[in-house]
Every structure is written in C-alpha cells, then in structure tokens.
Amino acid sequence: MIRYLFGVVLGMAAVGAVLAAVAVLVPSENGPIAAMRDAGEAAPEAGPEAAPRPEPEPAPASEPEPAPTPEPAVPEPAAPEAGPEAAAPPIPEGPSLGTPAPGGDSGALGPSDDAAPSRIASAPQPAPQMAAPGAEAAPSVNVESAAVPQVGTISDDAAAELIEGDALAQNAVAFEAVGSQTLMAVILIDEGADSLLRGLVSSLGVPVTMGVTADIQNAGSVASAYRDAGVEVVAVLPSQGALGVTEGMSPAAVEPLLAEVFQRVPLATAVMDPINGPMPRDRDLTDAVLEALTVTGHGLLTHRGTGLNNVPLIADEAGVYSDVVYRVIDDNPGAANIALELGRGVLDASRGGSVIVVGRLRPETMDAIAAWTGSNEARSVTLAPVSAVLR
C-alpha cells in the first residue's frame, strides 16, 4: 500500500511540474494570475518529504476522464526505486487540465525532455490565446471620446440652444435717473488682455458697463464676477474665430453662434457687434440676429461706422431694443485724446437725448474716465448702464 501511495505522489509531483511549465507557456482561460496561483498550490506537494504523508482522497488526481474509478491502476513495482529524477509510472490517459488533450495523448508525464514538448504541442490553440490580450488592449483608448474640442470652437456634441426669456430686463442693473438730464453709457470691452484691472472697475464710482468678449478664457466667470460687483454686462461678438461674425456669413449659422455666445456670457443684457462689425452692411445677417434676439430678449448694439446705420429701425420693427454706439473713445491713445472723445460724446447726447460710447479695459482708459468724471462736461449728463439707454 505504501508503495502504491508513493507512486501516486511521484505521479502527482510530475504532473505539478508539467502544469507549472504549461501555465508559463500557455495562458490559462482565467489569465496569468490564476495560472501562477494554480502552479503555486501544486508545487509544495513535490519532493520525497511528502511520501510518508497519506493522501485522504487520491482518486480525483489520478481519475481518468472517460471512466472515473476510485482506484487507479497499480503502478509497476520498479517505480519507487527510480528516484525523484526517474520517470513516474504511467497514469491512464493523463490528468485533466480543464480541457481534454487532443488526440487522446496518454503518454507518461515526467521531467524528461521527450514528454514535456508533447504536452505543450497538444495544448488547445496557444497562438490565438496569446494574441487575445494584445488584440483587446489595442482599442482600450476610445479615440472618439479622447478627442478634445479646441478652445473657441463650437461643439456639435453639446450644442447650445437659445433660451426664451427677457434678458434685457432680467439682467439689467437697477438704475434710476435723477432729473431730466440726458443719459450717457460708457462700455469698456474686456478682451482678456489685463485681468488685474477687473477688480478696479467698481472703484471708478460710475455705472460703466462691461463688454465681455465671448471667446476670452473663462468668459462666464468673468461676466459673473462683474455682475456680482454690481456692474452690468453685455456680450461682445468677436470679429474672427469660431464665434466671430463676418459679412456674408450664412444666416443659418447665426442662431447656434448666438446660443453659444449667450451660454458663455449668460448674464448679458445685450449683444454688441464688433467694432466696425458687419451688421450695418449686411441686412440678411441683421435679420437673422434679430430673429434670435426676439427669442432671448437681449438688446442689440451696433457701431455707427462711416455709413448709414439703420439697424435700430429694423430692430424696432422686429420688436428688439437696439441702439448705435457713436464713438470709440480710445482709438487715439493718450489721456487728453480720451477726454476729448468723452466730451464729444456729451455733445452727441445733447443732440440725440442719449449716447453710447465704447472703450477698452486699459489702464490709460480707466485713468482718463476717472479724471473726466469730475469735470463740468461729465456733470452735464447722467452716466448710466447701457440697459437704461436702450429702454
């Protein structure tokens, strides 16, 4: 009986060695980690020290697949004398590896060089299994989802839509005119060039309006910060880029463009054409813009330019508040030139009842406005947010 058990143990040790070799060369169905774990569990049973220890249930290890029997064939008496390096006694049909060996190979399993290659060759299709992990790893990066839209572009996947409302009234800063003085609105365009000046706008002490260019970085946060400080905001259309308006552009492109602009500058009371923008010269573009503004309730600002600007008349027919920006106060640099343009704006207001002028968010422009507000010219008008002039 002891000889029988000793033969079984030697056979199992040989099987463990072959299983370890197969686990390294042939990936198991459960992955390389499971194969290493199975090989580690079988390895401690090898060696002559395990011979005296009886196994309670040796039958499953030597049980043949076709006809399971509790007692396997008795090994030949010469097997125990062969030593650990000798080939183990033949086991009928070999142990099960989870998949029957093709061709019914029942050769003896042992550490000899002749037996190991026969088991490896009979493994079920190793090449496809080896290629499977590589094939699955290739598409692991989703190329479509990895694409990042460029800054300033309009994404079709998250296209903005026009929101119905009355933006001019809802986003306007509270203002009450005193007396019968004419109104003058000063708009400073924030082009993203000097972010340090943003915190100084409220220190001017006059109700200027900030024009936030829609394609600057963090335009929404910039607009919200102005509005939280009590400063009114208008959305400025860029003259180029994905959000730019150009003469002759398709009217069908206007609605999604404006929807994106208002999404980026959500607290605007109005939208302003770029300086020297195309709207006064492009009736189809103007009609498309006005059609969109009848939905959102924003006002429309265009520039006087050098020709006739009848956009306010067309807007009035469409039911949209609109006005013309008469002057750009800082085209000519220098505090004296800026003050001169502000004075001319006062004259424009006295003739038309109100006026809108525009400058840029620059230190020179802000200093000139701060100095001018204490002049007699400034006292002859009431500085107001642009919504008060539009309505």
Secondary structure in CASP SS format (residue, H / E / C, confidence):
PFRMAT SS
TARGET T0000
AUTHOR 0000-0000-0000
METHOD secondary structure of the structure
MODEL  1
M C 1.00
I H 1.00
R H 1.00
Y H 1.00
L H 1.00
F H 1.00
G H 1.00
V H 1.00
V H 1.00
L H 1.00
G H 1.00
M H 1.00
A H 1.00
A H 1.00
V H 1.00
G H 1.00
A H 1.00
V H 1.00
L H 1.00
A H 1.00
A H 1.00
V H 1.00
A H 1.00
V H 1.00
L H 1.00
V C 1.00
P C 1.00
S C 1.00
E C 1.00
N C 1.00
G C 1.00
P H 1.00
I H 1.00
A H 1.00
A H 1.00
M H 1.00
R H 1.00
D H 1.00
A H 1.00
G H 1.00
E H 1.00
A H 1.00
A H 1.00
P H 1.00
E H 1.00
A C 1.00
G C 1.00
P H 1.00
E H 1.00
A H 1.00
A C 1.00
P C 1.00
R C 1.00
P C 1.00
E C 1.00
P C 1.00
E C 1.00
P C 1.00
A H 1.00
P H 1.00
A H 1.00
S H 1.00
E C 1.00
P C 1.00
E C 1.00
P C 1.00
A C 1.00
P C 1.00
T C 1.00
P C 1.00
E C 1.00
P C 1.00
A C 1.00
V C 1.00
P C 1.00
E C 1.00
P C 1.00
A C 1.00
A H 1.00
P H 1.00
E H 1.00
A H 1.00
G C 1.00
P C 1.00
E C 1.00
A C 1.00
A C 1.00
A C 1.00
P C 1.00
P C 1.00
I C 1.00
P C 1.00
E C 1.00
G C 1.00
P C 1.00
S C 1.00
L C 1.00
G C 1.00
T C 1.00
P C 1.00
A C 1.00
P H 1.00
G H 1.00
G H 1.00
D C 1.00
S C 1.00
G C 1.00
A C 1.00
L C 1.00
G C 1.00
P C 1.00
S C 1.00
D C 1.00
D C 1.00
A H 1.00
A H 1.00
P H 1.00
S H 1.00
R H 1.00
I H 1.00
A H 1.00
S C 1.00
A C 1.00
P C 1.00
Q C 1.00
P H 1.00
A H 1.00
P H 1.00
Q H 1.00
M H 1.00
A H 1.00
A H 1.00
P H 1.00
G H 1.00
A H 1.00
E H 1.00
A H 1.00
A H 1.00
P H 1.00
S H 1.00
V C 1.00
N C 1.00
V H 1.00
E H 1.00
S H 1.00
A H 1.00
A C 1.00
V C 1.00
P C 1.00
Q C 1.00
V C 1.00
G C 1.00
T C 1.00
I C 1.00
S C 1.00
D C 1.00
D C 1.00
A C 1.00
A C 1.00
A C 1.00
E C 1.00
L C 1.00
I C 1.00
E C 1.00
G C 1.00
D C 1.00
A H 1.00
L H 1.00
A H 1.00
Q H 1.00
N C 1.00
A C 1.00
V C 1.00
A C 1.00
F C 1.00
E C 1.00
A C 1.00
V C 1.00
G C 1.00
S C 1.00
Q C 1.00
T E 1.00
L E 1.00
M E 1.00
A E 1.00
V E 1.00
I E 1.00
L E 1.00
I E 1.00
D E 1.00
E C 1.00
G C 1.00
A C 1.00
D C 1.00
S H 1.00
L H 1.00
L H 1.00
R H 1.00
G H 1.00
L H 1.00
V H 1.00
S H 1.00
S H 1.00
L H 1.00
G C 1.00
V C 1.00
P C 1.00
V C 1.00
T E 1.00
M E 1.00
G E 1.00
V E 1.00
T E 1.00
A C 1.00
D C 1.00
I C 1.00
Q C 1.00
N C 1.00
A H 1.00
G H 1.00
S H 1.00
V H 1.00
A H 1.00
S H 1.00
A H 1.00
Y H 1.00
R H 1.00
D H 1.00
A C 1.00
G C 1.00
V C 1.00
E E 1.00
V E 1.00
V E 1.00
A E 1.00
V E 1.00
L C 1.00
P C 1.00
S C 1.00
Q C 1.00
G C 1.00
A C 1.00
L C 1.00
G C 1.00
V C 1.00
T C 1.00
E C 1.00
G C 1.00
M C 1.00
S C 1.00
P H 1.00
A H 1.00
A H 1.00
V H 1.00
E H 1.00
P H 1.00
L H 1.00
L H 1.00
A H 1.00
E H 1.00
V H 1.00
F H 1.00
Q H 1.00
R H 1.00
V C 1.00
P C 1.00
L C 1.00
A C 1.00
T C 1.00
A E 1.00
V E 1.00
M E 1.00
D C 1.00
P C 1.00
I C 1.00
N C 1.00
G C 1.00
P C 1.00
M H 1.00
P H 1.00
R H 1.00
D C 1.00
R H 1.00
D H 1.00
L H 1.00
T H 1.00
D H 1.00
A H 1.00
V H 1.00
L H 1.00
E H 1.00
A H 1.00
L H 1.00
T H 1.00
V H 1.00
T H 1.00
G C 1.00
H C 1.00
G E 1.00
L E 1.00
L E 1.00
T E 1.00
H E 1.00
R C 1.00
G C 1.00
T C 1.00
G C 1.00
L C 1.00
N C 1.00
N C 1.00
V H 1.00
P H 1.00
L H 1.00
I H 1.00
A H 1.00
D H 1.00
E H 1.00
A H 1.00
G C 1.00
V C 1.00
Y C 1.00
S E 1.00
D E 1.00
V E 1.00
V E 1.00
Y C 1.00
R E 1.00
V E 1.00
I C 1.00
D C 1.00
D C 1.00
N C 1.00
P C 1.00
G C 1.00
A H 1.00
A H 1.00
N H 1.00
I H 1.00
A H 1.00
L H 1.00
E H 1.00
L H 1.00
G H 1.00
R H 1.00
G H 1.00
V H 1.00
L H 1.00
D H 1.00
A H 1.00
S H 1.00
R H 1.00
G H 1.00
G C 1.00
S E 1.00
V E 1.00
I E 1.00
V E 1.00
V E 1.00
G E 1.00
R E 1.00
L C 1.00
R C 1.00
P H 1.00
E H 1.00
T H 1.00
M H 1.00
D H 1.00
A H 1.00
I H 1.00
A H 1.00
A H 1.00
W H 1.00
T C 1.00
G C 1.00
S C 1.00
N H 1.00
E H 1.00
A H 1.00
R H 1.00
S C 1.00
V E 1.00
T E 1.00
L E 1.00
A C 1.00
P C 1.00
V H 1.00
S H 1.00
A H 1.00
V H 1.00
L H 1.00
R C 1.00
END
